[in-house]
Amino acid sequence: MYSALQERELALQEARILGVRVHRVRMAEALQRIEQLISLREPNLVITADANAVLIALEDAEFRALMETAPLVTADGAGLLWAGRRLKQPFPERVSGVDLVEQLTRLSHEKGYRLYFLGAAPGVAERAAQNLLLRYPNAQIVGVQHGYFQDSDEPAIVAQIAAARPDVLLIGMGMPRQEKWAWAHRDTLGAPVMIGVGGSFDVYAGVVKRAPRWMQRTGCEWLWRLIQDPRKIKKVRNLPRFAWRVWRTPRPQQESARA
Ligand code: UDP
């Protein structure tokens, strides 16, 4: 899925975190890449990766292959940003799924891109869309669908998304299911850009609150999320394992600079 982009010499700098590929991009560069992908009109996946994504990739060959080939893998989360600094391949900033949802809604408001929200509990993606439309009234949110459907409903849902002709399909069904699902259905879905955005719709619907800025800045957002949803303990428990593996990785002598 990379060749058309490579031909156009749009290669982005990448970091290797425990051998797993993550792009070293700012939000503005990520948005630029997404707009390029929209104009290419071929199905492509964008992955917003946190420390957990790296751990999943180490154990799941199918997900690893998606991370290896996706034309954009952004660094989402304090753990991954720390790992980038530690391994001397620093990420310029965090590019989270939550922020991408808002930025793409803004771009849709300005340029008319068609967005589709798939995922979260019934009613949540609708509410997220309504709340975002208050701020970006001309955004084209061309469809919403919750993420708790039966397998038997899948063909109808895929057809419904295809019929809405989204430029960007935002999928919040949890990692790695959202990425595998999108890639498996890419040809039928027909959306040029498919982005896994985890629990972002819950944030914009007001189901969960985003951490205060100071917590985001100091890398404590995971603690906020844990307080909001104690089921996240499974993910938080993985963080020391991630940190330990990064810590043991030999550090290069010199920091690799971004071009
Ligand atoms: N979800 C869904 N269908 C499911 C299971 C989960 O749509 O079968 C949604 C869930 O409601 C939540 C999101 O997927 O909105 C997962 O959020 P989380 O923050 O756990 O995402 P992750 O960090 O795993 O990407």
Boltz pocket constraint, residues with backbone or C-beta under 6 A from the ligand:
constraints:
  - pocket:
      binder: B
      contacts: [[A, 119], [A, 120], [A, 121], [A, 146], [A, 147], [A, 148], [A, 172], [A, 173], [A, 174], [A, 175], [A, 197], [A, 198], [A, 199], [A, 200], [A, 201], [A, 202]]
      max_distance: 6.0
